Amino acid sequence: MRWTSVKQTPLYKGFFELVGVDLRHDLFAGGESRVLHRELLSHGDVSAVLPYDPQRDELVLIEQFRVGARGREDGPWLTEVIAGYQEPDESPEDVAIRESFEEAGCHVTELRQMLRYYSTPGGSTEYIYLYLGRTSTQGVGGIHGLEAEGEDIRVQVVSPQTAYKWLEDGRIDSAMTVIAIQWFRLHYDEIREAWLA
């Protein structure tokens, strides 16, 4: 299966970049599609990390304002995993370690990749690298974030059972975080065995 770019037009450039894309692609039944026009939100890859302390059996989650959730009845402050965009000279692992410290004051000593996935490939290039990060939760908490980026992040250290309850109650409703906690729940025994050995 092949596809062909016909034309690409810059539409907007700010925190994100919006591009108009005209393209054709092969069809499953044979032949080629007509020229399709799509708007594409273009930006870098994301690394996200759920820090976990196996000794204390605690997870680190953050809470921050999210403009996309401002119209929701339960408000725009979301409970999430730590995440950030990859700079040109960074690996996905570097981003996860850097963001853990910037957003939560967390020192991650080991990373285990959970999953890699597109967040919304119908209209965005965003690709997410999702990790479980080994850390110590001793002394972790408080307010963090980079003032230059307008970040105001509250750090929460919780038991896995609390995170599961928040997920079931709908308090956690950000996709990356839902995926991370579900993955952690499925692999909990395996992680405990590996990191407590």
MOLINNOR-V527848 format. One line per field, one symbol per residue. phi: phi as a letter, one per 30 degrees, with the letter a starting at -180 (. if undefined). psi: psi as a letter, one per 30 degrees, with the letter a starting at -180 (. if undefined). A space follows every 50 residues. Layout:
phi=???
psi=???
//
This chain:
phi=.bbbdcabbdcabbecccbdbcabbdcedjibdddccbcbdcaddccbbc dbcddchbccbbbadbedcdcdddjcccdbddaadddeccdedededdde ddcbiccccabbddbbaddbddabdebcccbccdacddidlicbjcddci dbcccbcbdedddddddddidcbceededddddeddcedddeddccd
psi=kllkkekkkkekjbelkkkkkklllkkeglakllkkkkkkjklllkkkkj kkjfefhklkllklkjefgffkeglgjkkllkllkklegkleeeeeeeee eeffgkjkfkkkkdlklkeiffgkfkkkjklkkklkgkgkaakalkefgg kjkkkkklleeeeeeeeefgejgkeeeeeeeeeeeegeeeeeeefg.
//
